[in-house]
Amino acid sequence: MNPVNHVAIIMDGNGRWGLKQKNSRNAGHRAGLDSIESIINECLRIKIKYLTLYTFSTENWKRPKKEINFLFNLLEKFLNNKIQNLIEKNIKLKFVGELNRLPNKLKKLLKTSELKTSKNSSLEVNIALNYGSKSELINSIKTVLKKKIKINEKNINKYLYTSDIAEPDILIRTGNTHRLSNFMLWQIAYTEIFFEKKLWPDFTVNDFKKVLSKFKSIQRNYGSI
């Protein structure tokens, strides 16, 4: 039986869900928060150590400005309203991506949230924000070259945004879309990938449990057979 240490999720389908249910993409983003909270609670219950959520990609800047502002405001409200609850649950927050491009108010809140939860240890929730795997790799290699050290796996890993995070055992993508969308391309070399038909707001704890059950029955050979 395979142990599950790290689950990564591409939370696809919020906008489509919102248009279908409420005629509003933003309503879908808001509904998606409920799914996040339920999955976080399940990860705590079964003692998963890392949960990484693809929240906003480097390509998402192409979306309408109103939608982008709504997403950032939604994140701000979530952190302001839930930070104490996260602390009480012993959850550590880490934000990974090109954070410098984000609004100053949000950047300050991210730093504060990381600091307040830095000593927590039950579950690390990594929020991939303005994240793109290609730029992450380029930045890492540039740093390795600048430091004039050997280009190898160990040194490239060292300068990724996820340098101190275990590689994912499982990657889940909801929304019935079968692609990786520039997410953790280096880190998921031997990750088991599950594409789910349900849109993210419809993805339940039972769906999550089914994925974990399937994963535990897989024979993982890491290229040895």
NUTOR-792970 format. One record per atom (N, C-alpha, C): residue in three letters; atom name; z, x, y negated. Coordinates in pm, 1 decimal. Each point is the difference from the previous one (the first is absolute). Example, Ala and Ser with C-alpha at 12.3 -4.5 7.8 and 13.67 -1.06 7.14 Angstrom:
% NUTOR-792970
  residu  atome         Z         X         Y
     ALA      N     780.0    1319.0     569.0
     ALA     CA       0.0     -89.0    -119.0
     ALA      C       0.0      90.0    -120.0
     SER      N     -72.0     -35.0    -105.0
     SER     CA       6.0      82.0    -119.0
     SER      C      73.0     -77.0    -109.0
This chain:
% NUTOR-792970
  residu  atome         Z         X         Y
     MET      N       0.0      84.3     119.8
     MET     CA       0.0     -84.3    -119.8
     MET      C       0.0      88.0    -125.1
     ASN      N     -92.6     -25.6     -91.8
     ASN     CA     -13.4      81.8    -119.8
     ASN      C     102.5     -39.3    -106.2
     PRO      N      77.1      96.2     -50.6
     PRO     CA      90.5     -31.3    -111.1
     PRO      C     -79.3     -20.1    -129.4
     VAL      N      49.3     -83.9     -87.7
     VAL     CA     -66.2     -24.9    -128.6
     VAL      C      87.4      56.8    -111.3
     ASN      N     -51.6     102.2     -64.4
     ASN     CA      73.4      67.0    -106.9
     ASN      C     -53.6     -38.2    -137.9
     HIS      N    -132.5     -19.8      -8.3
     HIS     CA     -65.1     -21.7    -129.1
     HIS      C    -113.9    -100.9      15.1
     VAL      N       5.8    -105.2     -79.4
     VAL     CA    -106.8    -100.2      -4.8
     VAL      C     -61.0       0.9    -140.4
     ALA      N    -131.5       6.8      -6.3
     ALA     CA     -72.3      -9.6    -127.1
     ALA      C     -81.4    -129.4       0.2
     ILE      N      -8.2     -64.5    -115.7
     ILE     CA     -69.0    -129.0      -7.2
     ILE      C     -93.7      -5.6    -120.4
     ILE      N    -124.9     -38.4      26.6
     ILE     CA     -94.9     -37.0    -106.4
     ILE      C      10.8    -150.8     -14.2
     MET      N      62.6     -43.2    -107.6
     MET     CA      35.0    -142.3     -17.5
     MET      C    -118.1     -74.3     -64.3
     ASP      N    -102.6     -24.2      78.0
     ASP     CA    -123.7     -57.1     -52.3
     ASP      C       0.4    -152.7      10.0
     GLY      N     -57.6     -64.4    -100.3
     GLY     CA     -20.7    -143.5       7.8
     GLY      C      79.6     -83.7     -98.2
     ASN      N      80.6      63.5     -84.5
     ASN     CA      79.2     -76.4     -97.0
     ASN      C     -87.4     -84.3     -92.2
     GLY      N    -102.4      64.1     -57.2
     GLY     CA     -86.7     -70.4     -94.0
     GLY      C     -73.6    -115.6      64.3
     ARG      N     -53.6      24.1     120.4
     ARG     CA     -72.1    -106.6      71.0
     ARG      C      92.9    -114.8      35.5
     TRP      N     122.5      34.0      41.8
     TRP     CA      98.4    -103.2      32.0
     TRP      C      31.0     -83.9    -123.8
     GLY      N      17.7      66.7    -113.6
     GLY     CA      32.7     -70.6    -123.5
     GLY      C    -110.0     -94.1     -44.7
     LEU      N    -124.7      45.1      11.4
     LEU     CA    -112.8     -85.2     -38.8
     LEU      C     -10.8    -121.4      90.9
     LYS      N      24.2      22.8     128.9
     LYS     CA     -10.8    -108.5      98.4
     LYS      C     112.7    -101.6     -14.7
     GLN      N     121.7      48.0     -23.0
     GLN     CA     116.5     -88.3      -0.9
     GLN      C      33.1     -56.0    -138.7
     LYS      N     -19.2      81.7    -104.2
     LYS     CA      46.6     -37.2    -134.2
     LYS      C    -106.1      15.1    -108.5
     ASN      N    -122.6      37.8      42.5
     ASN     CA    -107.9      25.4     -95.6
     ASN      C      38.2     109.3     -99.4
     SER      N      77.2      97.6      45.9
     SER     CA      45.8     107.9     -87.0
     SER      C      27.7     124.5      83.3
     ARG      N     -69.9     109.0     -28.4
     ARG     CA      24.9     125.5      70.8
     ARG      C     144.7      45.9     -21.4
     ASN      N      49.8     -19.2    -121.9
     ASN     CA     135.5      44.7     -30.5
     ASN      C     105.2     -72.2      83.8
     ALA      N     -24.9    -125.9      31.2
     ALA     CA      92.6     -74.7      85.8
     ALA      C       9.7      66.1     137.7
     GLY      N    -109.9      56.7      45.5
     GLY     CA       0.0      70.8     127.9
     GLY      C      81.0     128.0      -6.3
     HIS      N     -11.3      72.2    -111.6
     HIS     CA      79.4     122.2     -15.1
     HIS      C     148.9     -33.3       0.8
     ARG      N      35.9    -109.2     -65.3
     ARG     CA     140.3     -41.6      -4.9
     ARG      C      49.1     -39.0     140.1
     ALA      N     -83.4     -73.1      73.3
     ALA     CA      36.7     -42.7     135.1
     ALA      C      13.3     119.4      94.2
     GLY      N     -78.6     103.2     -25.8
     GLY     CA       4.4     118.8      84.9
     GLY      C     134.6      69.7      -0.7
     LEU      N      77.3     -18.1    -108.6
     LEU     CA     132.7      60.9      -7.6
     LEU      C      92.9     -53.3     108.5
     ASP      N     -14.9    -127.9      34.5
     ASP     CA      84.4     -58.6     104.7
     ASP      C     -25.4      67.9     134.3
     SER      N    -128.0      29.1      26.4
     SER     CA     -34.0      70.9     124.5
     SER      C      60.0     140.5       0.0
     ILE      N      -5.2      66.1    -115.1
     ILE     CA      58.2     134.3     -10.8
     ILE      C     148.1      -3.3      33.4
     GLU      N      71.0     -93.8     -59.2
     GLU     CA     144.5      -7.3      22.5
     GLU      C      33.2     -27.4     146.4
     SER      N     -75.9     -88.2      64.0
     SER     CA      28.6     -33.0     140.1
     SER      C     -27.1     118.9      91.8
     ILE      N    -106.0      76.8     -28.6
     ILE     CA     -31.8     116.7      82.4
     ILE      C     102.7     110.6     -22.9
     ILE      N      43.1      18.8    -124.0
     ILE     CA     105.4      98.1     -28.8
     ILE      C     126.3     -33.5      79.2
     ASN      N      38.8    -125.4      -0.4
     ASN     CA     121.1     -41.3      71.8
     ASN      C     -12.5      22.7     150.1
     GLU      N    -120.0     -23.5      53.3
     GLU     CA     -21.1      22.9     143.5
     GLU      C       5.1     149.3      31.7
     CYS      N     -57.5      82.4     -87.6
     CYS     CA       5.9     145.4      20.3
     CYS      C     144.8      48.6       1.3
     LEU      N      81.0     -56.3     -88.4
     LEU     CA     142.4      34.1      -1.1
     LEU      C      66.8     -40.9     130.9
     ARG      N     -32.8    -119.6      46.1
     ARG     CA      64.6     -53.8     119.8
     ARG      C     -27.8      85.3     123.0
     ILE      N    -124.4      47.1      12.2
     ILE     CA     -36.1      75.3     120.6
     ILE      C       3.1     151.6     -23.0
     LYS      N      50.5      38.2    -118.0
     LYS     CA      26.6     141.1     -31.0
     LYS      C    -125.7      87.2      -7.2
     ILE      N    -106.7     -53.2     -56.7
     ILE     CA    -115.0      82.8     -36.9
     ILE      C      40.6      83.1    -121.4
     LYS      N     -42.0     124.8      -4.7
     LYS     CA      47.2      90.3    -106.0
     LYS      C     -88.6       0.5    -124.2
     TYR      N    -132.0     -20.7      17.8
     TYR     CA     -92.7       5.4    -113.3
     TYR      C     -93.1    -120.5       1.6
     LEU      N     -18.7     -59.2    -117.4
     LEU     CA     -98.2    -107.1     -18.2
     LEU      C     -80.1      34.1    -124.4
     THR      N    -131.5      17.2      15.7
     THR     CA     -86.1      35.2    -113.5
     THR      C     -94.4    -115.2     -29.9
     LEU      N       0.5     -45.0    -124.7
     LEU     CA     -76.6    -117.3     -42.0
     LEU      C    -106.7      39.8    -101.8
     TYR      N    -125.6     -30.6      32.2
     TYR     CA    -112.0      29.0     -90.3
     TYR      C      -3.1    -110.1    -105.1
     THR      N      49.9      31.7    -118.2
     THR     CA      24.7    -100.4    -102.8
     THR      C    -110.1      -6.2    -105.2
     PHE      N     -48.4     117.3     -42.6
     PHE     CA    -103.9       4.6    -103.8
     PHE      C     -78.0     129.0      18.8
     SER      N    -130.0     -12.2      23.6
     SER     CA     -83.1     117.2      27.1
     SER      C     -64.0      52.1    -128.7
     THR      N     -53.5     121.9       7.6
     THR     CA     -70.4      56.1    -114.9
     THR      C    -124.6     -82.4     -33.7
     GLU      N     -52.2     -73.6      98.4
     GLU     CA    -117.4     -84.6     -23.3
     GLU      C      36.5    -135.6     -62.2
     ASN      N     127.2     -36.5       5.8
     ASN     CA      41.1    -130.8     -51.0
     ASN      C      -6.7     -11.3    -152.0
     TRP      N     -20.5     112.3     -68.8
     TRP     CA     -17.6      -5.8    -146.0
     TRP      C    -127.0     -75.4     -37.7
     LYS      N     -88.7     -20.1      96.0
     LYS     CA    -124.5     -74.6     -26.8
     LYS      C      24.8    -150.0     -12.4
     ARG      N     118.8     -45.5      36.6
     ARG     CA      32.4    -142.4      -9.2
     ARG      C      17.3     -42.1    -146.2
     PRO      N      -3.9    -131.1     -26.7
     PRO     CA      20.3     -46.8    -138.2
     PRO      C     134.9      47.2     -54.7
     LYS      N       1.9      34.1    -129.3
     LYS     CA     120.7      54.3     -62.6
     LYS      C     118.0     -95.8      12.4
     LYS      N     -26.0    -130.7     -10.1
     LYS     CA     107.7     -98.7       9.7
     LYS      C      67.3       5.3     136.9
     GLU      N     -81.5      17.6     104.8
     GLU     CA      55.5       6.6     134.8
     GLU      C      81.5     127.3      18.6
     ILE      N     -49.9     111.6     -52.9
     ILE     CA      72.3     126.9       9.1
     ILE      C     135.2     -10.9     -70.3
     ASN      N      -1.2     -56.1    -121.3
     ASN     CA     124.9     -17.0     -75.1
     ASN      C      98.0     -89.4      74.6
     PHE      N     -53.7    -104.9      63.7
     PHE     CA      85.8     -89.7      77.5
     PHE      C      65.4      75.5     115.7
     LEU      N     -78.6      82.8      69.3
     LEU     CA      53.2      76.3     113.6
     LEU      C     111.8      94.7     -43.7
     PHE      N     -21.6      69.2    -110.7
     PHE     CA     101.8      92.9     -48.9
     PHE      C     125.7     -75.1     -45.5
     ASN      N     -19.7    -113.3     -67.0
     ASN     CA     114.9     -80.6     -42.5
     ASN      C      76.6     -55.0     119.8
     LEU      N     -73.9     -36.6     104.0
     LEU     CA      62.2     -51.1     121.9
     LEU      C      86.7     108.0      64.4
     LEU      N     -51.3     122.8       3.2
     LEU     CA      75.5     111.3      55.4
     LEU      C     125.2      27.1     -83.0
     GLU      N     -14.5      -4.4    -132.2
     GLU     CA     114.9      20.9     -88.9
     GLU      C     108.9    -104.1      25.7
     LYS      N     -40.4    -125.5       8.4
     LYS     CA      97.3    -106.9      24.1
     LYS      C      67.7      16.6     135.2
     PHE      N     -78.5      37.3     100.3
     PHE     CA      56.3      19.8     133.8
     PHE      C     106.1     109.3      -2.4
     LEU      N     -31.2     111.6     -63.6
     LEU     CA      95.3     111.2      -3.7
     LEU      C     124.2     -35.8     -80.3
     ASN      N     -19.1     -64.4    -113.3
     ASN     CA     114.5     -37.7     -83.3
     ASN      C      90.5    -101.8      69.8
     ASN      N     -61.7     -93.1      71.8
     ASN     CA      77.7    -108.0      62.9
     ASN      C      58.4      37.7     135.6
     LYS      N     -65.1      93.8      68.3
     LYS     CA      37.3      27.1     139.1
     LYS      C      65.6     136.3      22.4
     ILE      N       7.5      83.4    -103.7
     ILE     CA      46.8     137.3      22.1
     ILE      C     141.5       3.1      57.2
     GLN      N      86.9     -86.0     -48.2
     GLN     CA     137.0      -0.9      49.4
     GLN      C       4.6     -41.8     147.1
     ASN      N     -84.2     -96.7      35.1
     ASN     CA      -9.4     -44.8     138.6
     ASN      C     -49.7     111.7      90.2
     LEU      N     -97.2      77.6     -48.7
     LEU     CA     -52.2     112.7      76.9
     LEU      C     107.2     106.3      20.3
     ILE      N      78.2      24.2    -103.0
     ILE     CA     108.7      98.3       9.9
     ILE      C     102.3     -45.5     103.6
     GLU      N      36.3    -126.7      -5.3
     GLU     CA      98.9     -54.4      94.2
     GLU      C     -48.9       7.1     144.7
     LYS      N    -132.0      -7.9      18.3
     LYS     CA     -56.7       8.4     134.8
     LYS      C     -28.1     144.6      42.3
     ASN      N      38.3      95.2     -86.0
     ASN     CA     -15.7     142.8      30.2
     ASN      C    -147.0      40.3      13.6
     ILE      N     -85.8     -58.2     -85.9
     ILE     CA    -143.4      27.4       0.3
     ILE      C     -34.4     103.3    -108.2
     LYS      N     -76.7      97.6      39.6
     LYS     CA     -48.1     102.1     -93.3
     LYS      C    -142.1     -33.7     -42.6
     LEU      N     -28.3      10.1    -129.5
     LEU     CA    -134.7     -23.8     -52.4
     LEU      C     -65.9     132.3     -37.2
     LYS      N    -128.0      10.2      34.6
     LYS     CA     -79.7     114.6     -42.2
     LYS      C    -137.8     -50.9     -41.2
     PHE      N     -49.1      48.0    -114.3
     PHE     CA    -130.6     -42.2     -50.6
     PHE      C     -96.9     116.4      13.1
     VAL      N    -113.8     -23.8      66.1
     VAL     CA     -96.6     107.2      26.3
     VAL      C    -135.5     -37.0     -59.6
     GLY      N     -61.6      97.2     -64.6
     GLY     CA    -130.3     -22.6     -62.0
     GLY      C      -8.4      74.3    -132.6
     GLU      N    -106.4     -26.2     -74.9
     GLU     CA     -18.2      60.9    -131.5
     GLU      C      74.6     -84.9    -103.2
     LEU      N     127.9      21.5      -9.2
     LEU     CA      86.5     -87.0     -80.3
     LEU      C     -15.6      22.8    -150.3
     ASN      N     -55.0     113.5     -40.1
     ASN     CA     -12.4      30.8    -143.0
     ASN      C     -86.4     -99.2     -75.9
     ARG      N     -92.6     -63.5      68.2
     ARG     CA     -91.3     -93.4     -67.3
     ARG      C      64.9    -136.8     -27.3
     LEU      N     111.9     -25.4      60.5
     LEU     CA      64.8    -129.8     -12.8
     LEU      C      63.9     -16.7    -137.8
     PRO      N      22.8    -124.1     -44.3
     PRO     CA      64.5     -23.9    -129.6
     PRO      C     137.1      67.9      -6.2
     ASN      N      37.4      51.4    -119.0
     ASN     CA     124.2      75.6     -15.0
     ASN      C     123.1     -79.0      42.1
     LYS      N       3.9    -128.3     -35.8
     LYS     CA     114.8     -83.1      35.3
     LYS      C      16.9      -8.1     151.5
     LEU      N    -111.7     -15.3      70.2
     LEU     CA       4.2      -8.6     145.2
     LEU      C      40.2     134.1      60.8
     LYS      N     -54.3     108.7     -53.2
     LYS     CA      33.0     133.1      51.9
     LYS      C     150.3      26.6      -8.5
     LYS      N      60.1     -37.2    -112.6
     LYS     CA     144.8      19.4     -16.8
     LYS      C      77.9     -81.4     102.7
     LEU      N     -45.4    -121.9      24.0
     LEU     CA      67.1     -86.6      96.7
     LEU      C     -11.6      55.8     141.2
     LEU      N    -116.2      56.6      33.2
     LEU     CA     -19.3      59.9     132.0
     LEU      C      96.7     116.1      20.8
     LYS      N      10.4      86.0    -100.2
     LYS     CA      90.8     115.4       9.3
     LYS      C     144.8     -45.8      15.1
     THR      N      37.9    -100.9     -79.6
     THR     CA     136.9     -52.4       6.9
     THR      C      28.6     -58.4     137.5
     SER      N     -98.3     -74.8      53.5
     SER     CA      16.8     -63.4     131.0
     SER      C      13.0     104.3     110.2
     GLU      N     -80.2     105.1      -7.6
     GLU     CA       9.8     108.6      97.8
     GLU      C     136.8      67.7      -7.7
     LEU      N      45.3      24.4    -121.9
     LEU     CA     128.4      67.9     -19.4
     LEU      C     116.3     -84.0      53.5
     LYS      N      -3.0    -128.7     -29.6
     LYS     CA     108.1     -88.5      42.5
     LYS      C       9.6     -13.6     151.5
     THR      N    -112.9      17.3      68.0
     THR     CA      -2.2     -18.9     145.8
     THR      C     -13.4     131.5      77.2
     SER      N       5.4     111.9     -69.9
     SER     CA     -34.1     129.6      60.4
     SER      C      91.5      41.0     115.8
     LYS      N     123.4     -47.4       0.2
     LYS     CA      94.1      39.8     104.5
     LYS      C       5.8     -99.5     116.4
     ASN      N     -81.1    -104.5      -7.2
     ASN     CA      -0.6    -100.3     106.4
     ASN      C     -77.9      51.4     121.0
     SER      N      34.4     -50.4     118.2
     SER     CA     -54.6      63.4     120.6
     SER      C     -37.8     -94.5     114.6
     SER      N      21.3    -130.9     -14.8
     SER     CA     -33.6     -90.3     111.3
     SER      C    -150.6     -17.0      16.7
     LEU      N     -70.3     -12.3    -112.4
     LEU     CA    -145.7     -20.0       1.3
     LEU      C     -58.6      57.3    -127.5
     GLU      N    -106.9      77.7      13.7
     GLU     CA     -72.2      48.7    -117.9
     GLU      C    -126.4     -84.1     -16.7
     VAL      N      -8.5     -69.2    -113.2
     VAL     CA    -118.2     -79.8     -31.6
     VAL      C     -83.4      78.9    -100.3
     ASN      N    -118.3      38.7      44.2
     ASN     CA     -91.2      76.9     -83.6
     ASN      C    -105.0     -93.8     -59.4
     ILE      N      -4.7      -4.2    -131.2
     ILE     CA     -94.6     -86.2     -70.3
     ILE      C    -117.0      85.1     -46.5
     ALA      N    -117.4     -19.4      61.0
     ALA     CA    -120.6      73.5     -39.3
     ALA      C     -60.1     -68.5    -121.6
     LEU      N      10.2      66.9    -114.9
     LEU     CA     -33.3     -60.8    -128.7
     LEU      C     -96.2      91.1     -75.3
     ASN      N    -114.4     -54.6     -40.2
     ASN     CA    -110.3      81.9     -51.3
     ASN      C     -25.1     114.3      97.7
     TYR      N     -12.2     -37.8     126.6
     TYR     CA     -14.8      96.0     108.3
     TYR      C    -143.5       1.1      50.9
     GLY      N     -52.0     119.2      22.7
     GLY     CA    -129.3      18.0      64.5
     GLY      C       6.3     124.8      86.2
     SER      N     -33.6     -12.2     125.7
     SER     CA      15.9     110.8      93.2
     SER      C     -91.2     118.1     -33.3
     LYS      N    -121.1     -29.2     -46.3
     LYS     CA     -93.6     109.8     -31.5
     LYS      C      53.7      86.0    -113.7
     SER      N      48.0     -64.6    -106.1
     SER     CA      54.6      76.6    -112.8
     SER      C     127.9      71.7      40.3
     GLU      N      79.1     -61.5      88.8
     GLU     CA     121.4      64.2      50.8
     GLU      C     -34.8     131.0      70.5
     LEU      N    -103.5      -3.3      83.2
     LEU     CA     -41.8     119.9      73.5
     LEU      C     -54.4     107.5     -94.1
     ILE      N     -81.2     -42.9     -96.2
     ILE     CA     -55.6      95.0     -97.5
     ILE      C     113.3      68.2     -77.5
     ASN      N      97.7     -79.0     -45.8
     ASN     CA     112.7      56.0     -74.7
     ASN      C      80.6      97.7      83.9
     SER      N      19.0     -34.0     127.7
     SER     CA      74.8      88.7      88.7
     SER      C     -72.5     132.9      18.6
     ILE      N    -130.2      -6.6      25.9
     ILE     CA     -77.9     122.9      21.5
     ILE      C      -4.2      84.3    -127.2
     LYS      N     -13.3     -63.4    -116.2
     LYS     CA       3.1      72.5    -127.4
     LYS      C     132.2      74.5     -17.6
     THR      N     110.1     -66.0      38.0
     THR     CA     131.8      62.5     -11.8
     THR      C      11.9     119.4      93.9
     VAL      N     -51.0     -15.3     122.1
     VAL     CA       2.3     109.9      96.8
     VAL      C     -79.1     119.3     -53.9
     LEU      N    -117.8     -25.8     -57.1
     LEU     CA     -82.9     107.5     -56.1
     LEU      C      68.8      66.2    -119.6
     LYS      N      60.9     -82.3     -84.1
     LYS     CA      68.7      52.2    -119.8
     LYS      C     115.3      91.8      39.1
     LYS      N      69.0     -34.3     107.2
     LYS     CA     113.2      80.0      46.0
     LYS      C     -44.8     119.6      83.6
     LYS      N    -131.3       6.6      26.5
     LYS     CA     -59.4     110.3      74.7
     LYS      C      65.3      17.9     137.1
     ILE      N      17.7    -113.7      65.5
     ILE     CA      52.6       3.4     135.9
     ILE      C    -108.3     -48.2      95.9
     LYS      N      24.0      20.1     127.4
     LYS     CA    -100.5     -30.4     102.0
     LYS      C     -28.7    -149.4       7.5
     ILE      N    -129.2     -34.5      10.9
     ILE     CA     -39.2    -139.9      18.3
     ILE      C      12.7     -34.4     148.5
     ASN      N     103.5     -74.2      32.6
     ASN     CA      19.6     -46.5     137.2
     ASN      C      70.9    -135.2      -4.0
     GLU      N      17.6     -61.0     116.9
     GLU     CA      59.7    -133.9       5.4
     GLU      C     138.9      -2.6     -62.5
     LYS      N      79.9      99.0      31.5
     LYS     CA     137.8       3.5     -48.5
     LYS      C       4.9       0.4    -151.9
     ASN      N     -82.5      82.0     -62.9
     ASN     CA       3.7      11.3    -145.6
     ASN      C     -62.9    -119.8     -69.5
     ILE      N    -104.6     -58.1      60.4
     ILE     CA     -57.5    -122.3     -57.8
     ILE      C     101.4    -113.8       7.9
     ASN      N      66.9     -12.0     114.2
     ASN     CA     105.2    -101.6      14.9
     ASN      C     108.7      15.9    -105.7
     LYS      N      33.0     123.7     -28.7
     LYS     CA     111.4      31.3     -90.7
     LYS      C     -22.1     -55.1    -140.4
     TYR      N    -125.6     -13.1     -41.5
     TYR     CA     -28.6     -42.3    -137.0
     TYR      C     -65.4    -137.6      -8.8
     LEU      N       7.7     -76.7     108.0
     LEU     CA     -39.3    -140.3      -5.8
     LEU      C     110.8     -80.2     -66.5
     TYR      N     -33.2    -121.4     -48.8
     TYR     CA     102.9     -88.1     -56.5
     TYR      C     104.6     -33.8     105.3
     THR      N     -41.2       3.2     126.3
     THR     CA      86.7     -40.9     111.5
     THR      C      58.5     119.6      73.9
     SER      N      15.6     111.7     -67.8
     SER     CA      36.9     125.5      66.1
     SER      C     129.0      -8.1      81.3
     ASP      N      94.4     -81.4     -45.6
     ASP     CA     128.8      -7.7      70.0
     ASP      C      15.0    -129.6      79.9
     ILE      N    -113.4     -64.2      32.2
     ILE     CA       0.9    -126.1      72.8
     ILE      C     -69.3      20.3     135.1
     ALA      N      60.2     -49.1     105.1
     ALA     CA     -62.1       9.9     132.3
     ALA      C    -133.5     -74.3       2.7
     GLU      N     -95.4      49.6      77.1
     GLU     CA    -129.8     -67.0      10.0
     GLU      C      16.4    -136.4      66.5
     PRO      N     -79.4     -99.7     -39.3
     PRO     CA      16.9    -135.0      55.4
     PRO      C     -29.6      -6.5     149.1
     ASP      N      80.7     -76.5      69.7
     ASP     CA     -29.1     -32.4     140.0
     ASP      C     -99.2    -115.4       5.8
     ILE      N      15.2     -92.5     -94.7
     ILE     CA     -78.9    -122.3      -2.6
     ILE      C     -55.2     -21.5    -139.4
     LEU      N    -127.7     -38.8      -7.5
     LEU     CA     -58.5     -49.8    -125.5
     LEU      C     -46.6    -143.1      25.0
     ILE      N      47.4     -91.7     -82.6
     ILE     CA     -41.8    -140.1       7.4
     ILE      C     -82.5     -32.1    -123.8
     ARG      N    -116.8     -61.8      21.1
     ARG     CA     -74.8     -54.5    -113.3
     ARG      C     -20.2    -149.0      22.5
     THR      N      48.9     -79.1     -93.0
     THR     CA     -21.4    -143.9       7.3
     THR      C    -129.7     -36.7     -72.3
     GLY      N     -35.2    -129.1       3.2
     GLY     CA    -113.0     -47.5     -78.9
     GLY      C    -134.1      -0.5      69.5
     ASN      N      -2.5      33.6     131.6
     ASN     CA    -124.1      -4.4      77.4
     ASN      C    -107.5      92.0     -56.3
     THR      N      42.8     115.1     -50.1
     THR     CA     -92.4     102.6     -49.3
     THR      C      23.7     127.2      79.3
     HIS      N    -108.2      56.5      55.9
     HIS     CA      13.7     112.8      92.3
     HIS      C     -40.6     130.7     -65.4
     ARG      N      77.8      42.6     -96.9
     ARG     CA     -22.2     130.5     -61.2
     ARG      C     131.7      53.5     -53.2
     LEU      N       2.0     129.1     -36.1
     LEU     CA     123.7      66.0     -41.2
     LEU      C      17.3       7.2    -151.3
     SER      N    -108.6     -19.8     -72.9
     SER     CA       6.0     -10.5    -147.0
     SER      C      74.9     116.1     -65.4
     ASN      N     -31.3     122.1      44.4
     ASN     CA      50.9     120.1     -66.1
     ASN      C     152.8      11.0       7.8
     PHE      N      56.5     -43.4     112.8
     PHE     CA     145.4      -0.8      16.2
     PHE      C      44.1      97.0     109.6
     MET      N      75.2     102.0     -36.6
     MET     CA      64.0      94.0      93.0
     MET      C     -97.7      56.0     104.3
     LEU      N    -117.9      38.6     -44.6
     LEU     CA    -104.0      44.7      92.9
     LEU      C      42.6     124.7      78.5
     TRP      N      73.1      89.0     -62.1
     TRP     CA      48.2     120.5      66.4
     TRP      C     114.4     -33.7      95.7
     GLN      N      90.1     -85.8     -45.5
     GLN     CA     124.9     -24.8      72.6
     GLN      C     -18.0     -84.3     126.2
     ILE      N    -108.6     -76.9       8.4
     ILE     CA     -12.6     -93.7     112.5
     ILE      C     -93.1      50.4     110.7
     ALA      N     -13.2     130.9      10.8
     ALA     CA     -90.1      58.2     100.8
     ALA      C      30.3     -51.7     140.8
     TYR      N     127.8     -19.4      33.2
     TYR     CA      38.1     -48.8     132.6
     TYR      C      82.8    -128.1      -7.6
     THR      N     -16.3     -72.5    -107.8
     THR     CA      69.9    -126.9     -17.5
     THR      C     -73.7    -110.7      74.2
     GLU      N      75.6     -91.4      60.2
     GLU     CA     -59.8    -117.7      64.5
     GLU      C     -26.0    -105.4    -108.0
     ILE      N    -123.4     -50.4      -6.7
     ILE     CA     -41.0     -89.4    -108.5
     ILE      C     -17.9    -142.2      52.9
     PHE      N      56.2     -94.7     -72.9
     PHE     CA      -7.5    -141.5      37.2
     PHE      C     -57.8     -78.9    -117.5
     PHE      N    -115.4     -61.8      22.6
     PHE     CA     -61.9     -85.2    -101.6
     PHE      C      36.0    -145.4      30.1
     GLU      N      63.1     -65.7     -96.5
     GLU     CA      48.1    -136.0      17.8
     GLU      C     -85.1     -98.3     -80.8
     LYS      N     -32.6    -113.6      57.9
     LYS     CA     -83.0     -99.2     -67.4
     LYS      C      72.6     -68.8    -115.7
     LYS      N     129.2     -19.5      14.6
     LYS     CA      74.8     -74.8    -101.0
     LYS      C       0.1      70.4    -135.5
     LEU      N      -5.0     -79.1    -107.3
     LEU     CA      18.1      53.6    -134.3
     LEU      C     146.8      38.8     -15.9
     TRP      N      27.9      96.7     -86.2
     TRP     CA     135.1      55.3      -8.1
     TRP      C     109.5    -105.2     -21.2
     PRO      N     -14.0     -97.4     -90.8
     PRO     CA     109.0     -97.1     -17.2
     PRO      C      27.3     -84.2     124.7
     ASP      N     -96.0      -6.3      92.1
     ASP     CA      18.0     -76.0     124.5
     ASP      C      54.3      86.2     114.3
     PHE      N      11.4     130.1     -23.4
     PHE     CA      44.6      92.5     104.5
     PHE      C     152.0     -11.0      14.0
     THR      N      46.8     -36.5     118.3
     THR     CA     141.2     -29.9      22.3
     THR      C      70.1     109.2      79.5
     VAL      N     129.9     -12.5       9.3
     VAL     CA      79.1      92.0      82.4
     VAL      C     -44.5      -7.9     145.5
     ASN      N     -33.9    -119.7      48.6
     ASN     CA     -48.5     -13.2     137.8
     ASN      C    -130.4      75.3      20.9
     ASP      N     -89.0      -3.5     -99.8
     ASP     CA    -124.3      77.9       7.5
     ASP      C      31.3     149.0       6.8
     PHE      N      95.8      41.8     -79.6
     PHE     CA      43.7     139.6      -2.9
     PHE      C      55.3      41.2     136.6
     LYS      N      81.7     -86.0      58.8
     LYS     CA      57.9      28.1     131.6
     LYS      C    -108.3      13.9     106.9
     LYS      N    -104.5     -81.4      -9.3
     LYS     CA    -110.2       7.1      95.9
     LYS      C     -70.9     135.4      -8.0
     VAL      N     -20.6      48.8    -123.1
     VAL     CA     -62.1     131.2     -17.5
     VAL      C      87.4     108.3      62.3
     LEU      N     129.8      -5.7     -26.3
     LEU     CA      92.0      99.8      54.8
     LEU      C       0.8      -3.9     152.9
     SER      N      -7.6    -119.3      54.6
     SER     CA      -2.4     -15.0     145.1
     SER      C    -126.2      62.1      59.7
     LYS      N    -115.4     -24.2     -63.1
     LYS     CA    -125.2      59.4      46.2
     LYS      C       6.9     152.9      -7.8
     PHE      N      55.4      49.0    -108.9
     PHE     CA       9.4     144.5     -20.9
     PHE      C      81.9      66.0     111.2
     LYS      N     109.4     -64.6      36.3
     LYS     CA      91.7      59.3      97.7
     LYS      C     -62.2      11.4     139.3
     SER      N    -106.4     -75.3      25.0
     SER     CA     -64.8       4.8     132.0
     SER      C    -117.7      97.8       4.0
     ILE      N     -32.3      60.3    -114.4
     ILE     CA    -113.8      92.9      -6.9
     ILE      C      40.9     138.5      49.9
     GLN      N     -87.2      61.4      78.9
     GLN     CA      22.2     137.7      40.9
     GLN      C     -58.9      91.6    -106.3
     ARG      N      83.4      73.9     -66.6
     ARG     CA     -45.0      87.1    -109.3
     ARG      C     -15.7     143.2      51.8
     ASN      N    -124.4      49.1      -1.1
     ASN     CA     -29.4     131.1      59.8
     ASN      C     -23.3     109.1    -102.1
     TYR      N     -20.9     -36.7    -126.1
     TYR     CA     -23.9      98.4    -107.3
     TYR      C    -109.9      99.2      36.9
     GLY      N    -105.6     -51.0      64.9
     GLY     CA    -113.5      84.8      32.3
     GLY      C      16.0      85.2     124.3
     SER      N     113.4     -13.5      69.9
     SER     CA      25.3      87.9     114.4
     SER      C     -71.5     -42.8     126.4
     ILE      N     -49.0    -124.8       2.7
     ILE     CA     -72.2     -50.0     118.1
     ILE      C    -138.0     -50.2     -42.9
